[in-house]
Amino acid sequence: MKIALCKGHFYGPVSGADEILVSYAISLHQSGHEVDVVLLYKPSESDRFYRRLRQAGVPVVHVINRSIAFMILRSVRGLLSSFLLLFLMIPRSEASLRRIWQVLIDLISRTHYKHCRDYFSRSDYDVLHVFTPDTSATLMIRAGKAAGIPVLYHEMGTPHYLPALDPHYKRLEKVLPLCAEVAALSPILARQWSERFPFLSTVSVLPLITHDSEMLNVSAKLASNGRRETIFGYAARIEAGKGPFVLADALAQLRQRRQDVLVRLAGTGPAMQEVKARVRELQLNGSWEFVGSYDGAVGCSAFMRTLDVFVLPSFAEGTSKSVIEAMAHGLPVITTSVGGSPDLLTPDAGILVPPGDSAALAEAMQRLASDPALRKQMGQAARARYLKLFAPEAVLSVLVSTYSRVAGNGHDISRNGQHPWASSV
């Protein structure tokens, strides 16, 4: 069975959907399965996701050899990102720029439909696994269906998405009936997407895979001995929807009660300068560190091993890969009760707070900062939950069973899957 994992292009440098695709591809390849990563557009040689796939030996192919319009658009987007502070002075500029990008990339992608259909028609793929949110998802679904290849559409997000994504989902709704199967990342999300798209007969569950970093995690604990502060870490794209401003407000409240706390923020994104301004306004400079974005499992572990607690106060979330990476490292987690997060964390492994509630977040941070024994207990429970739900050994059998079923080989996950969420399919 030959599998194609499909996206329009890599968004980088911080992209949850790209991280999930790369984790699937590497895990399948290392387990001996025949897998290609198929992109509509050629990635740049310096792209971090492309480099990781090449280093792992995963074939990466692109449908369009050269798209001048896409190259220009990508260059303009990079230029705007470099001078984003100018645009942040314009109210709602971030949302406006995102809508313009979505419209333009959709128009460009439509011109490549025939090339995409012809490529899939010449291929020998048994299943196309299409990941989203992605502006080229609708095109690749249509092209795969026209080429006679079963399509598995995998939703990375939540139906309670931020308003900027509404045009994408309106386009997507028209092509979902063409898919052989639709999957979400957790049972709660599967139920919510079934309600969002009632014409679907079912939405199955495909958890994400996160590679184990136990060896690096052990050395991390040794390195952290003797540290007096409680360090809370955030790792995500730095934009308003991920909650960095809520985290800054919560830290300011917590600092009124205690001084032995620190936030370490990893990532990059359009709200970086605004977050820095908020940190200065709240006089948090001595208790807030910006460490930039990291790359791959080694970079992730190097960051996670410096933390005592992981925090992600998102307003909307599907299933956060960074939360699961924190669980793999044995860290207690504080996150918001949105999307699939209630499926990730049991009360013994972390704390869920309402989105946008800085007081509740500050209280959760205070609770864990005050109780090292509770942090250790929650971290152990989080690690055990990671092994049960998200380690490669737990997920690969579900993934391969799903591919077999979609390809028409009669392999039924409801009878053969051993994953705890298999009964939710």
Secondary structure as UniProt FT lines:
FT   STRAND          2..7
FT   HELIX           16..30
FT   TURN            31..32
FT   STRAND          34..41
FT   TURN            45..46
FT   HELIX           48..56
FT   STRAND          60..64
FT   HELIX           68..82
FT   HELIX           84..88
FT   TURN            91..92
FT   HELIX           93..110
FT   TURN            111..112
FT   HELIX           113..122
FT   STRAND          127..132
FT   TURN            135..136
FT   HELIX           137..146
FT   TURN            147..148
FT   STRAND          151..155
FT   HELIX           163..165
FT   HELIX           166..175
FT   HELIX           176..178
FT   STRAND          181..184
FT   HELIX           187..196
FT   TURN            198..199
FT   STRAND          204..205
FT   HELIX           214..223
FT   TURN            224..226
FT   STRAND          230..235
FT   HELIX           240..242
FT   HELIX           244..255
FT   TURN            256..257
FT   STRAND          261..266
FT   TURN            270..271
FT   HELIX           272..281
FT   TURN            282..283
FT   HELIX           285..287
FT   STRAND          288..290
FT   HELIX           296..304
FT   TURN            305..306
FT   STRAND          309..312
FT   HELIX           321..328
FT   TURN            329..330
FT   STRAND          333..336
FT   TURN            339..340
FT   HELIX           341..344
FT   TURN            347..349
FT   STRAND          350..353
FT   TURN            355..356
FT   HELIX           358..369
FT   HELIX           372..389
FT   HELIX           392..406
FT   TURN            407..408
FT   HELIX           413..416
FT   TURN            420..421
FT   HELIX           422..424
//
